[in-house]
């Protein structure tokens, strides 16, 4: 084998080695970078699709916000975020006029944290038992976000009109739970000239409710500067 042929074979081998090194050092990293970019693009597209779905849901929800606000108005009147007693008194005055009774008294106790009603005891005669229905409760209503105020209302009027007042009280704007009703014969009106009164005095007891706003972090009270302790008197 002559020298020219050996040099030719060697040159071919060198060129093959150069091409292989070029593929390894140049083209292959570029291909890896392209693959990485493709993976990143797929991830971004998936994220965009997810965010687009969330945005569409928010847009659909916002489209009905006016309806939700309209539904919230009677709920806020039924269970306000404050006691709203002046508004409740106005409601009672209007109800008394519409049912032809006279509102003669009202007392309201301090608000207390809400407590779920206790289950009623079973009742029945000998040999039989009647299981009371469990009270309706809701896990979202707790002592931290709901409070009740005991209310006593006194009205004077005919027995039927007094019952109309109680019915209106239970179905009025402000949620009112009637827990008791007692009636007694009302005193005769002096202007009636001895004519016996047919009116009754009705005392209604029950509860109204308020929403308690979420607790906020209290601002720590400022600590007064320390003062030297007074010396104890000599014994």
C-alpha positions in Angstrom: 0.0 0.0 0.0 1.5 3.3 -1.1 1.8 6.4 0.9 -0.9 8.3 -1.0 -3.5 5.7 -0.3 -2.6 5.7 3.4 -2.9 9.5 3.5 -6.3 9.3 1.7 -7.7 6.7 4.2 -6.4 8.8 7.1 -8.0 11.9 5.7 -11.3 10.2 5.4 -11.1 8.9 9.0 -10.3 12.4 10.2 -13.3 13.9 8.4 -15.6 11.2 9.8 -14.2 12.0 13.3 -14.7 15.8 12.7 -18.3 15.2 11.6 -19.0 13.0 14.6 -17.5 15.5 17.0 -19.5 18.3 15.4 -22.7 16.3 15.8 -21.8 15.6 19.4 -20.6 19.0 20.4 -22.8 21.3 18.2 -25.9 19.7 16.8 -26.9 17.5 19.7 -27.0 20.3 22.3 -29.1 22.3 19.9 -31.5 19.4 19.5 -31.7 19.1 23.3 -32.4 22.8 23.6 -35.2 22.5 21.1 -36.7 19.6 23.0 -36.5 21.5 26.2 -38.2 24.5 24.6 -40.9 22.3 23.2 -41.6 20.9 26.7 -41.7 24.4 28.2 -44.1 25.5 25.4 -46.4 22.6 26.2 -46.4 23.5 29.9 -47.1 27.2 29.2 -50.0 26.2 26.8 -51.5 24.0 29.5 -51.2 26.8 32.1 -52.8 29.3 29.7 -55.6 26.9 29.0 -56.2 26.4 32.8 -56.1 30.1 33.4 -58.5 30.7 30.5 -61.0 28.3 32.0 -60.8 30.1 35.4 -61.2 33.4 33.7 -64.3 32.2 31.8 -65.7 30.9 35.1 -65.1 34.3 36.8 -66.7 36.1 33.9 -69.7 33.9 34.0 -70.0 34.4 37.8 -69.6 38.1 37.5 -72.4 38.2 34.9 -74.8 37.2 37.6 -73.5 39.5 40.3 -76.5 41.8 40.1 -78.8 38.9 40.8 -76.7 37.8 43.7 -76.8 41.4 45.2 -80.5 41.5 44.8 -80.9 38.2 46.6 -78.6 39.5 49.4 -80.8 42.5 50.3 -83.6 40.6 52.0 -81.1 38.3 53.7 -79.2 41.3 55.2 -82.6 42.7 56.4 -83.5 39.3 57.9 -80.2 38.8 59.8 -78.3 42.1 59.8 -74.6 42.5 60.7 -75.6 44.8 63.6 -78.5 44.8 66.1 -80.5 47.4 64.0 -83.0 47.9 66.8 -84.4 51.2 65.6 -85.3 49.6 62.3 -86.8 46.6 64.1 -88.9 48.9 66.3 -90.2 50.7 63.1 -91.1 47.3 61.8 -93.1 46.5 64.9 -94.9 49.8 64.9 -96.0 49.2 61.3 -97.1 45.7 62.1 -99.1 46.8 65.1 -101.0 49.4 63.0 -101.7 46.9 60.3 -103.1 44.3 62.8 -105.0 46.8 64.9 -103.1 46.2 68.2 -101.3 48.7 70.4 -97.6 48.1 71.1 -97.2 48.8 74.8 -93.8 47.5 75.7 -90.5 45.9 74.4 -87.4 44.7 76.1 -84.2 43.5 74.5 -81.4 41.5 76.2 -77.7 41.7 75.4 -76.5 39.7 72.5 -75.1 36.2 73.4 -73.2 33.8 71.2 -75.4 31.5 69.2 -76.1 28.0 70.6 -77.5 25.2 68.5 -80.9 24.0 69.7 -80.9 20.9 71.9 -82.7 17.8 70.6 -86.3 17.5 71.8 -87.0 14.6 74.2 -89.1 11.7 73.0 -92.7 11.8 74.2 -95.6 9.3 74.2 -98.1 7.5 76.3 -97.5 4.3 78.2 -96.4 1.6 75.8 -95.8 4.0 72.9 -93.0 6.3 72.1 -92.9 9.3 69.7 -89.4 10.2 68.6 -89.1 14.0 68.1 -87.7 15.3 64.9 -84.0 16.5 65.3 -83.6 20.3 65.2 -82.4 21.8 62.0 -78.8 23.0 62.3 -76.1 24.2 59.9 -72.4 23.8 60.4 -71.7 27.2 58.9 -73.7 28.9 61.7 -71.5 28.9 64.8 -71.0 30.9 68.0 -68.2 32.9 66.4 -70.3 34.3 63.5 -73.8 34.3 64.8 -75.4 35.9 67.9 -79.0 36.0 69.3 -80.9 38.6 71.3 -83.8 37.7 73.6 -86.8 40.0 72.9 -90.0 40.4 74.8 -92.9 42.3 73.1 -96.2 43.3 74.7 -99.3 44.3 72.7 -102.9 45.0 73.6 -105.8 44.2 71.3 -108.4 41.6 70.5 -107.3 38.0 70.8 -107.6 37.4 67.0 -105.7 40.6 66.2 -103.0 39.6 68.7 -102.6 36.3 66.8 -102.4 38.3 63.6 -99.5 40.3 65.1 -97.7 37.1 66.1 -98.1 35.7 62.6 -96.8 38.9 61.0 -93.9 38.9 63.5 -92.8 35.4 62.3 -93.1 36.3 58.6 -91.8 39.8 58.7 -88.7 41.4 57.3 -86.6 40.6 60.4 -86.1 37.0 61.3 -87.9 36.4 64.6 -88.2 33.1 66.4 -91.2 33.0 68.7 -90.6 30.9 71.8 -93.5 31.8 74.0 -96.9 33.6 74.0 -99.1 34.4 77.0 -102.3 36.3 77.1 -104.3 37.9 79.9 -107.4 40.0 80.1 -106.6 43.6 79.5 -107.8 46.3 81.9 -110.9 48.1 80.9 -110.5 51.5 79.3 -111.8 54.2 81.7 -113.4 56.0 78.8 -115.6 52.9 78.1 -117.8 53.9 81.2 -117.8 50.5 82.9 -118.1 48.5 79.7 -116.1 45.3 80.1 -113.0 45.1 77.8 -112.7 42.3 75.3 -109.1 43.0 74.6 -106.2 40.9 75.8 -102.6 41.8 76.8 -100.3 39.5 74.8 -96.7 39.0 75.8 -94.5 37.5 73.1 -91.0 36.2 73.8 -88.5 35.1 71.2 -85.2 35.8 69.6 -83.7 37.9 66.8 -80.3 37.2 65.3 -77.3 39.2 64.1 -74.2 38.3 62.1 -70.9 38.8 63.9 -68.2 40.2 61.7 -64.9 38.3 61.5 -62.6 38.9 64.4 -59.7 41.3 63.6 -56.3 41.4 65.2 -56.5 43.9 68.1 -53.9 46.6 68.2 -51.7 46.0 71.2 -52.1 48.6 73.9 -49.2 50.9 74.3 -47.0 50.0 77.3 -46.5 53.0 79.6 -42.9 53.8 80.5 -41.6 52.1 83.5 -41.5 54.2 86.7 -39.2 53.5 89.7 -41.0 51.5 92.4 -41.8 53.5 95.5 -39.8 52.6 98.5 -41.7 50.7 101.1 -42.2 52.6 104.3 -39.9 51.7 107.2 -41.3 49.4 109.7 
